[in-house]
Amino acid sequence: MIAMDGVLVIDKPSGMTSHDVVARARHILHERRIGHTGTLDPFATGVLVILLGKATRLSQFLSGVDKEYEAIIRLGYSTDTGDRTGNPGPHAQPRNFTEQEIEAALQSLRGDIDQIPPMYSAKKVEGRKLYELARRGESIERQPVRVCIYDFAAITPQGQLIKDNLDGTFDFHARVSCSSGTYVRTLAEDFGKRLYVGAHLAELRRTRVGDFNLDQAITLDQLKIHFGEESIGEVLLPPGAALSRLPFVHLSGEDVRRANHGREVKVAESEWADGENVTMYDAGKQLIAVGRYDARARSLRPHVVLGEGSG
């Protein structure tokens, strides 16, 4: 059986929390060391990156990566949660919007923007999760958070810019590329405000987390099949896949031994910035450690070790 050290890209189903998905994967794989790198709301679907075994030590490098989504924003009323799971507010008949009005609303929400974290979120304020307060009917002041919306654009299935629903609402399909920490629910609400109509997030599918996308994702049922057929190696990505954006170096045999014991490794002069993270591989392209570059000493000091003897 292949060592359970690596990355799984799961296509999370609707109706499960991210914790539920991890628990199900742990049960399927009989692997104790397992965790995800960023939650998805229970109603949302799509890319959920799971780390196994020694690769769980790499979660810090994935917590702040960019993400992409496909969303359906329903225009006509808002909800108290900002998504379809909440209690609806008053309905208002939305009018037919022009392409120019929609593009102006989209453009106003691209780039660096400030978002107020929603009350129904896992964000903590003074040690308390906001959604726990919201469920008790409490609302507190939240400080705005600066995020970056790299792309916010229309997706037009069957050439329709907006779909007219039977209940008088309109559905707008959008693609969102954004920095970590962005609340797409809040983006949906703000989009509605730009059009002077209540809005909420009706559907959300995450299509990319960093360098991991839906093309690599498998369902939990497919994971069970691969494990049962002992073909898990076909879908389990190596730990280094989580660090593909970092610079790297290949170590000699002696330097591998030093890195495995957390000792500094001398390197040739490089263009790395002082304090920059660098991945350290052996001759067989196995990830040994992540080191922090010391420009003055021209060395790498391992601060995350995955190689043999690292436990």
C-alpha positions in Angstrom: 0.0 0.0 0.0 1.3 3.5 -0.9 2.3 5.8 1.9 -0.5 8.1 2.8 1.6 11.3 2.5 0.2 13.8 -0.1 -2.6 15.9 -1.4 -6.1 14.9 -2.4 -8.4 17.3 -4.4 -12.0 16.5 -3.4 -15.1 17.7 -5.3 -17.1 18.5 -2.2 -20.8 17.8 -2.5 -23.6 20.1 -1.3 -25.0 19.5 2.1 -21.8 18.5 3.8 -19.5 20.7 5.9 -15.8 20.6 5.1 -15.3 18.9 8.4 -17.8 16.2 7.3 -15.8 15.6 4.2 -12.5 15.2 6.1 -14.2 12.8 8.5 -15.5 10.7 5.6 -12.1 10.7 3.9 -10.5 9.6 7.2 -13.0 6.8 7.5 -12.4 5.6 3.9 -8.6 5.8 4.1 -8.1 4.8 7.7 -5.7 7.7 8.0 -5.5 9.6 11.3 -3.4 12.5 10.0 -5.7 14.4 7.6 -7.1 17.9 7.3 -8.4 20.4 4.8 -6.8 23.7 3.9 -9.9 26.0 3.7 -13.6 25.6 4.4 -16.5 25.7 2.0 -20.0 26.5 3.2 -22.2 23.4 3.5 -24.4 24.4 0.5 -21.4 25.1 -1.7 -19.6 22.5 -3.9 -16.2 22.1 -5.6 -12.5 22.1 -4.8 -11.6 21.1 -1.3 -7.9 20.4 -0.8 -7.1 17.7 1.7 -3.6 17.0 3.1 -2.6 13.5 4.3 0.1 12.2 6.6 3.3 14.3 6.6 1.8 16.7 4.1 -0.5 18.0 6.8 2.5 20.0 7.9 2.2 22.1 4.8 -1.2 23.6 5.4 0.3 27.0 6.3 1.5 27.4 2.7 -2.0 26.9 1.3 -4.1 29.0 3.7 -3.6 32.3 1.8 -3.7 31.2 -1.8 -6.0 32.7 -4.4 -9.3 31.1 -5.3 -11.9 30.9 -8.2 -15.6 30.3 -8.1 -18.6 30.1 -10.3 -21.6 31.6 -8.6 -25.3 32.2 -9.2 -26.5 35.5 -7.7 -30.2 35.7 -7.3 -31.6 39.2 -7.7 -35.0 40.0 -6.1 -34.5 39.6 -2.4 -31.8 39.3 0.2 -31.5 36.8 3.1 -30.2 37.1 6.6 -27.2 34.8 5.8 -26.4 36.2 2.4 -27.1 32.9 0.7 -30.0 30.6 -0.1 -30.0 28.9 3.3 -31.1 32.0 5.1 -34.5 33.6 5.9 -35.6 35.8 3.0 -36.3 39.4 3.2 -39.0 41.4 1.3 -39.3 40.5 -2.3 -38.9 43.3 -4.9 -39.6 42.8 -8.6 -36.3 43.4 -10.3 -36.4 45.3 -13.5 -34.6 44.3 -16.7 -31.0 45.5 -16.4 -28.9 46.7 -19.3 -25.5 45.2 -20.1 -24.0 48.6 -19.3 -25.6 48.7 -15.9 -24.4 45.2 -15.1 -20.9 45.9 -16.3 -20.8 49.1 -14.2 -21.8 47.1 -11.1 -19.2 44.4 -11.8 -16.4 46.9 -12.5 -17.1 48.8 -9.2 -16.4 45.6 -7.3 -13.1 44.6 -9.1 -9.7 45.3 -7.6 -9.0 46.0 -3.9 -12.2 46.4 -2.0 -13.3 46.4 1.7 -15.7 43.8 2.9 -17.6 43.6 6.2 -17.5 39.9 7.3 -21.0 38.5 7.5 -22.5 37.7 10.8 -23.1 34.1 9.6 -19.4 33.3 9.2 -16.8 31.4 11.1 -14.7 34.5 11.6 -13.8 35.1 15.3 -14.2 38.5 17.0 -12.7 38.6 20.5 -12.6 34.8 20.5 -16.3 34.3 19.5 -17.4 32.9 16.2 -19.8 35.3 14.5 -22.2 32.6 13.4 -22.7 31.5 17.0 -23.7 35.1 18.0 -25.9 35.4 14.9 -27.8 32.2 15.8 -28.6 33.8 19.2 -30.0 36.9 17.4 -27.0 39.0 18.2 -25.2 41.4 15.8 -21.9 43.1 16.6 -19.8 45.7 14.9 -17.2 44.1 12.5 -14.2 45.8 11.0 -13.9 45.8 7.2 -11.3 43.5 5.6 -9.4 44.4 2.5 -9.6 41.8 -0.2 -8.8 41.7 -3.9 -11.2 40.8 -6.6 -9.0 39.9 -9.6 -12.0 39.1 -11.9 -15.7 39.4 -11.6 -17.5 38.7 -14.8 -20.6 37.3 -16.4 -21.0 33.7 -17.5 -23.7 33.5 -20.1 -25.3 30.0 -20.5 -27.3 29.8 -23.7 -26.3 33.4 -24.4 -28.5 34.7 -21.5 -27.0 37.5 -19.4 -29.7 37.1 -16.8 -32.2 34.3 -16.4 -35.8 35.3 -15.6 -37.2 32.9 -12.9 -40.9 31.9 -12.5 -41.0 33.6 -9.0 -40.1 37.0 -10.4 -36.4 36.8 -9.5 -33.5 37.0 -11.8 -30.4 34.7 -11.8 -27.0 36.2 -12.7 -24.2 33.7 -13.4 -20.7 35.0 -12.5 -17.1 33.9 -12.4 -15.1 35.2 -9.4 -11.3 35.1 -9.0 -10.2 36.6 -5.7 -7.8 36.7 -2.9 -8.0 34.4 0.1 -10.5 35.7 2.7 -13.1 36.9 0.2 -16.7 36.4 1.1 -18.6 35.6 -2.2 -21.9 36.0 -0.3 -20.9 39.6 0.6 -19.9 40.2 -3.0 -23.3 39.0 -4.2 -25.1 41.3 -1.8 -22.9 44.2 -2.8 -23.6 43.5 -6.5 -27.3 43.7 -5.8 -26.8 47.0 -3.9 -25.1 48.5 -7.0 -28.3 47.6 -9.0 -30.6 48.8 -6.2 -32.1 45.4 -5.6 -31.9 42.8 -2.9 -29.6 39.9 -3.8 -28.2 36.7 -2.3 -25.9 33.8 -3.3 -28.1 31.0 -4.7 -25.3 28.6 -5.9 -21.5 28.5 -5.3 -19.0 26.2 -6.8 -15.3 26.6 -6.1 -13.3 25.8 -9.3 -9.7 26.5 -8.1 -7.6 26.7 -5.0 -4.1 28.0 -5.8 -2.9 25.6 -8.4 -5.5 22.9 -7.7 -8.6 22.9 -9.9 -11.7 20.8 -10.7 -9.9 18.8 -13.4 -7.9 17.1 -10.6 -10.8 16.7 -8.2 -12.6 13.4 -7.4 -15.7 12.7 -5.5 -15.8 10.8 -2.2 -17.4 7.8 -3.9 -14.5 7.8 -6.4 -12.0 8.0 -3.5 -13.7 4.9 -1.9 -13.3 3.0 -5.2 -9.6 3.9 -5.6 -8.8 2.9 -2.1 -10.7 -0.4 -2.4 -8.9 -1.2 -5.7 -5.6 -0.1 -4.2 -5.2 2.5 -6.9 -5.0 5.5 -4.6 -1.7 6.4 -6.1 -3.5 7.5 -9.2 -5.2 10.4 -7.4 -2.9 11.1 -4.5 -0.6 14.0 -5.5 2.9 14.2 -3.9 3.3 16.7 -1.0 5.4 19.0 -3.3 2.3 19.7 -5.4 1.1 22.0 -2.6 4.3 24.1 -2.9 4.6 24.4 -6.7 4.8 28.2 -6.5 7.8 28.2 -4.2 11.4 28.2 -5.5 13.2 24.9 -5.0 16.7 23.3 -4.7 17.9 19.8 -5.0 20.2 18.6 -2.2 23.2 16.3 -2.1 23.1 13.1 0.0 24.9 14.8 2.9 22.6 17.9 2.8 19.5 15.6 2.8 20.7 14.1 6.0 21.3 17.5 7.5 17.9 18.8 6.4 16.2 15.7 7.8 17.6 16.6 11.2 16.6 20.3 10.9 20.1 21.5 10.4 21.0 24.4 8.1 22.2 23.6 4.6 24.7 25.9 2.8 23.6 26.9 -0.7 25.2 28.7 -3.7 24.5 32.4 -4.2 21.0 32.9 -5.3 18.4 35.6 -6.1 16.1 34.4 -3.2 15.0 37.1 -0.8 16.1 37.0 2.8 13.5 34.9 4.7 12.0 33.5 1.6 10.6 29.9 1.8 12.4 27.4 -0.5 11.4 23.8 -1.1 14.2 21.2 -0.6 14.2 18.0 -2.6 16.5 15.0 -2.7 17.9 13.5 -5.9 14.8 11.4 -6.4 12.6 14.5 -6.4 11.1 13.7 -3.0 10.2 16.7 -0.9 12.5 16.7 2.2 11.8 20.0 3.8 10.8 23.7 3.5 13.7 25.9 4.4 13.9 29.7 5.1 16.7 31.4 3.2 19.3 33.3 5.3 20.9 35.7 2.8 23.8 36.6 5.1 24.7 33.0 5.8 23.8 31.8 2.3 22.0 28.9 3.9 18.6 27.3 4.2 17.2 26.6 7.7 14.6 23.9 7.6 11.4 24.9 9.5 9.1 22.2 8.1 10.7 18.8 7.7 9.0 15.9 5.9 11.9 13.6 5.1 12.9 10.3 6.6 13.3 10.4 10.4 10.9 13.4 10.7 8.2 11.4 12.3 
